[in-house]
Amino acid sequence: MPTCPEFALDTFGDSQFDSSGMRQSDAQTIRDVVAQARLADELGLAAFSIGEHHRDDFAISAPDTVLAGIASVTDRIRLGTAVTILSTDDPVRVFERFSTLQALSDGRAEITVGRGSYTESFDLFGFKWDDSFRLFDERVELFAQLLEQRPVTWLGETRSPLHNQEVWPKLDSPLRFRAAVGGAPESAIRAARLGASLSLSVISGDPLRFVDYVQSYRDSLVDFGRDLLPTSVHGPGFIAKTDEQAIEEFWPLYVASYGKISRERGRPATDKQHFIDEVRSGALYVGSVETVARKIARTIHGLGVNRFDFKYSAGPMTQLQAMNNMELYATQVAPRVRELLAEARIEAGRLEGALAAVSA
């Protein structure tokens, strides 16, 4: 069990609304995200990550640019992505942008790479969704080589070859490298081979079903002769005074965001009972401080991860709702999770002592 887990925040830059229910401009949403990151820094959270999307319900398509702005108004919080869609980007340009962010932030940058679960960037940049696996497989291998900061020789099918190529600017401290995993177990093994930290993205179902992924990842690190690396899990949620209030306030936000995505993908409409099931026993961390804390503690303990990334924004939220969700997570939920995990460690120690006494 992790002795001191980290608590972090994720946002996809969902287009925000004002208190009258009017959608704000994308520019205002971006400025609001910068303000949210400043608050996260003041609250002492470990990291703040921004997703990349290319569609009308998300305002941020260039998270590294927004993170560079955030770097100039924060002091200590780590700044990363959730995720960078490496399948439709050039690994060399990605390295250049994030090595620049690493310099601007004085070593606080991190990157989470993924294949991409949305299709818009593929059409936008001239790729085919059917090629997404091949694109990601090649490009993540090249990106991992670039992080070694040696001249790169590379040959593949999805971009021009490189021969003994140097890439600048050089890093003056290692860039934190994470791989988003939520599908095939083989992805966890590849993350270990490439030396990337494991980032589990769990948006439905019981998060503990991924316990074998975490174990496979850690076993693979040993097999590849690597030191143990951090593991994390991403989960969406909403905190209010009571469970009932949280459910009623978050439901319209959830259905506006996830319901739209379900319709676009030809899936059955999201209904409230399914939403409540996810709150009660699935991947949504929705409820009172105590309820959300207990669910996060269960996930951290059950998976044995080192960090929890709370996706605090969803759908047509207001700035006040987003900020309040962040503050409750940082000031009340996180301390309570630490208490619950400490109690679990004490209980486990007692049980171990009792078993030892019986065996003696």
N, C-alpha and C positions, 0 to 999 in steps of 0.2 A: 504494500500500500504506500502511495506517495506520502512522504512526511510533510511536505510543504508545497502543495499544488499552487500553480499560478492561476490568476483570474484575469481574463482578457475579454475584449469586445469585438464583435464583427458587425459590419453594416454592408448592405449592397447598394446603399445610396438610393433607396426607394424614394420616388418623387413625393415630397411632403406637401401637406395641406395646411392652410391657416385655420384659425379658430372658427371661421364662418363656413368652412367646408370647401373653400375654393383652392384649387391646385395652385401651388406656387411655381414660379419659373424654375427651370433647371439650375439657372445661375444661383438663385436663392437657396435651393436645396444644397448645392455644393458648399455655399458659404455656411449653411447651417451645420453640415457635416464637419467642417473645420472647427466650428464652435463646440461641437460634441467631442471632438478629439481633445480640445483644450480642457474640457471638463474631465474627460477620462484621465488625462495627465494629472490634473489637480487632485483627483480622487485616489491616485496612487495605484491604478491598475497596471498590469504588466505589459499589455500590448493592445494596439488598436489596428484592426485590419479592414480593408475596403475591397469589395468585390468588383469585378469587371463585367459590365453588361453593355449591350448595344441594342436597346429597345426602349419604347416610349415610357415604360413605368419605372425606369431607373435612370437617374441623372448622371451617373458616373461611368464613363467609358474609358477614361485614362486615370486609373487609380494612382499610378506612380507620380503623376503631376500633382494631384491633390495631396498626396503624402509629402511631396516636397514643400508645398505650402504649409502643411501642418508642422513639418520639421522646424520651420522658422518661428513657430509660436508655442512650441512645447519644449520641455527640458529633459525628461527622463524616459517617457513611455516609448516602447519599441513600436515601429511603424511597418505594417506589412500589407499583404494582399490576401483576399479570400474569394476567389483565386485569380491568378494570372492565367489566361487561356493560352497556353503555350502552343497548342495545335495550330492556331491561326496567327501566330506572331513569329518574328524571326529571333531565334535564340541569341544571336549576336547583339541585336538592338536591345533585347530585354536585358542582357548582361550590362550593356553600356548605361542603360537608364537606371538600373538598380545599383550599380557601382557608383553612379553619380549621387543617387539618393543616400547611399551609405556615407559618402563624403559630407553631404549637406547636413545629415542628421548626426554626425559625429559617432558613427558606428551603431545606430539604432535601427537600421533597416533589416527587414526580413522579407522573403518572398515565398509564397505558397503557389506551386504550379499544379495545373490540372488539365485534363483533356477537354473539359467544357461540357456542361449539361444543357446549355442553351445553343440553339442552332444559328442565331442571327449573325455571329461573327464569321461564320463559314461563307455564307452568301456575300456578305459585305466585303470580304477581303479576297474573294475569288477561289475559295476552297469548296470541296464537297464533303458533306457530313459523313458520307459513307467511308471517307478516307480518314476519319478522325483518329482512329486507333493507330494507323500507320504514321500519320503526321506527328502525333504525340510521342509515340515510341522513338522515332528518330530524333525529334527535337529535344526531348528531355535528356537523351544521351549526350547530345552536343552541348547542351547547357551545363550539364554536370562537368564536362571536360573544361569548359570555359572558366568555371569556378576555381579550377586548379591553377589558373593564371600562368600557364606555360604556353608556348607556341602550339597551336592546335592544327592537327592534320585530320581531316574528316571527309568522308565520302558517303553520300546517301542519295535518295531519290527525290526528296521533297524540297531541297534547296541546292544552291551551287556548292561545289566542293571547296574545302579550305586546305591550303598547303602551308604548313609551318607558319600559321597566321597568328600575329599578336593582336590583342584587342585592348583598348583603353577606354576609360581611365582604369588604372590598377587599383585594387582594393588595398587599403592600409590596415584592414582588419577583416576577418572572415565574414562573409554574408550569410546570415542564417537562412538555411535552405530547407523548405518543407514541401512534402508531396501530399496532395489531397487524395484520399482513398475512400471510396464508398461503394465500390462494385466488386470486382474480382479479387480474390485473395492474392493472386499473383502480383497485383499492384503493390501490396505491402512488401512482398519479397524484393521487388524491383527498387522500392524506396530504400530498403536496407542496403542493397548492392551499390546504389548510387551515393549513399551517405546522406540521404535526406531524412529529416525528422518526419514522423508519421502524423498526419492530420486527418482524423476521421470526420467525415461529413455525414451526420445522421439526421435526416429530416422526417423519417417515419419509422414506426415500429419500435420495439424495445431496443435501446442502445446496447444492452448487454449481449445481444446476438453477435456483436463484433469482437467478443473477447478472444476468439481464436485468431482474428486478424492481428491483434496486438501481440499475442504470444508468438505467432508465426514471424512477425516483424522482428521481435527481440531475438528469437532463435536464429533468424537469418543474419542479424548483425554479428552474432557470435561466429556463425559459419563463414562469413566474409571477413572475419578478423577485424571488425570495427568495434570501437567503444560503444557502449550504450548511449543512445540519443533520446531526446525528449519525445514524448507522445502527447497528443492532444485530441480533444473531441469538440465538435461544433454543434450547438443546439439552439434553436430559436425559442424565444420565450417572452413572457410579459408578467409583471409583478404588480399586485394591487393590495389593498387592505385585506380583502377576503378572497377566497377561491371563486366565489360566485361573481364578485365584481370583476375579477381578472378575466373570467370566461366571457362575460357579457361585453366587456370593453374590447377584448382582443378579437372576438369572433368576427365582427365586421371588417376589421383590418386584415385578418387572416384570409377570409373568403374573397376579399377584393384582390389580394395578391396571388395566393395559391390557387384560388378558384379559377382565375383567369388563365393561369398556366395550364391547369388541368383541361380546360375547354380547348385551348389551342392544341393540345397534344391528343385530343380525341378521347380523353378519359372521362369516366362518369363525373358528374358535377359533385363538388365537395359539399357534403351535407353536415349539419351541425352535430349529429350523433357521431359521425366519424371524427370530427374535430374534438369532441369531448372524449372519445376513446383515446385519441392521441394524447390529450391532456392527462387522463387518468393513468394510462399504462404505456404510452408510446413515447415519441421523441419531442413533445412540446413541453417546455418548462413554464407552465402557466399556473398562477395561483398566488396565494399569500406568501409572505417571506418564508414562513416555516415550510410550507408545501414545496416551494421551489428549491429551498436549501436542501431539504431531505432528498428530493429527486436528483439534484446535482451531486450530492454526497454519494448516493447509491451508484450513480454512473461512474464517478471518479474511482470509488472503491472497487466496484465490480470489474471495470476495465483495467484498473491500475494505471491510469493515465496521469501525466504530470501537469496538465493544463486544461482549463475549461474555457472555451470561446463562446460567449453568450451573444447570440444574434438578437440585438435589442430592438431592431427596427423592422417593420413589415407593413406594406400597404400604405394607405393614406393617413399616416400618422401626422400629428402636429409636432412642432419642435418641443413644446412643453411635455407631451407624452413621452417622446424619445428621451429627453433629459431626465425626467422623473424615473423612467425605467432603468436608465444607467445608474442613477444615484442610489436607488434601492438595492440594485445588484451589488454595487461596490461597498455601500456602508452597512447594509443589513444582511443580505444573503451570503456574501463571501465570508464574513466573520462567523456566521452561523454554520456554514459548511465546514470551516476549520474546526469548530467545536465538535461537530458530529463525527468528523474523521478522527479527532483525538480520542473521543469516547470509544469509537470502534477499535482503535489501536490498543487502548487499555483493556477492553473486553477480550480482544484476541490474545493479549499477553496473559491475562488471567486463565483463559482456556488452555493456552500452551503450558502454563505452569501446572494446572490441574492434571493434564494428560501426562506430563513428565513425572508427577508424583505418583500417579497410578502405575505407570510403567516401572517405576523404581520399586 
